[in-house]
Amino acid sequence: MTILKATDAEGRRIAPWQLAVRYVLLLIMLAVMIGPFLWQLSTSLKGPTEDIYSYPPTFLPDDVTLHNYGRVAEIIPVWEYAFNSLKVALANVVTNCVGAALAGYALARLRYRGRTAATLGFILAMLVPVEGIIIAQFTTMRDLGLNNTLIGVLLPGCIGAMNVLLMRNAFLNLPHEVEEAAFVDGANVWQRFLRISLPAVKGTLAVVAIFAFMGAWDDFLWPLIVLSDPENFTLTVGLNYLHGTFAQDPRLVAAGTIIAVAPLIVLFACLQRYFFRGVGEGAVKG
């Protein structure tokens, strides 16, 4: 009978007690990360007669019901808010993927004066807290006449500094010999970007898309400040009504939370293959 032996990345054998400790730590981290989501899901499926504060707590509802989700739709126009959030999030994905790819390629592959200063500028932009510039952003949107519009929600985050640096690092990992060969064959900079470099960094592009979608979909503070018309509310702002007037029923709050989180789970499930491939971007296939 063959006994499987656990080894680390360098091929060294791992003692059984070390392996057990690692699995215990992983299970603890899994419980900490996924526990609140499971609790919200369980609460959203519990009927009005079930005690959600029982001790010990129960994750499995005695009488599973979807009535709470219907009540959320009755109290607020949740699907209209979700559509507004979807429009902002998809536009944010497009602008970030296009803008970050172009800027990252320029920082990594093109030669010009001020490239180092430009890279430093993006790094410094990441160090500035959003709260420190949110008033300036609001006055800018007001002067442009974009207050209370979805464009005003989108514009400040249409290209993220972190996404630009992610794309820059991905392009830096690509071998220069491939582009040099294309240059010798007569390919211009756009052809080298679109046909050689960009297809090789699809994993990082998927990471940027996920980050951009999550950032726009989950954003609460900026849409709350810039939007005043309920017809333009995004989902996170609209769900705030459940925490205010109807805070005495946590089942509604939990159902609204699940509605807001579900698209993020679907997005990651669709792109997770490319997400994990992003770590090894730039490798040359033989």
Secondary structure, 3 states (H helix, E strand, C coil): CCCCCCECCCCCECCHHHHHHHHHHHHHHHHHHHHHHHHHHHHHCCCCCCCCCCCCCCCCCCCCCCHHHHHHHHHCCHHHHHHHHHHHHHHHHHHHHHHHHHHHHHHHHCCCCCHHHHHHHHHHHHHCCHHHHHHHHHHHHHHCCCCCCHHHHHHHHCCCHHHHHHHHHHHHCCCHHHHHHHHHCCCCHHHHHHHHHHHHCHHHHHHHHHHHHHHHHHCCHHHHHHCCCHHHCCHHHHCHHHHHCCCCCHHHHHHHHHHHHHHHHHHHHHHHHHHHHHHHCCCCCC
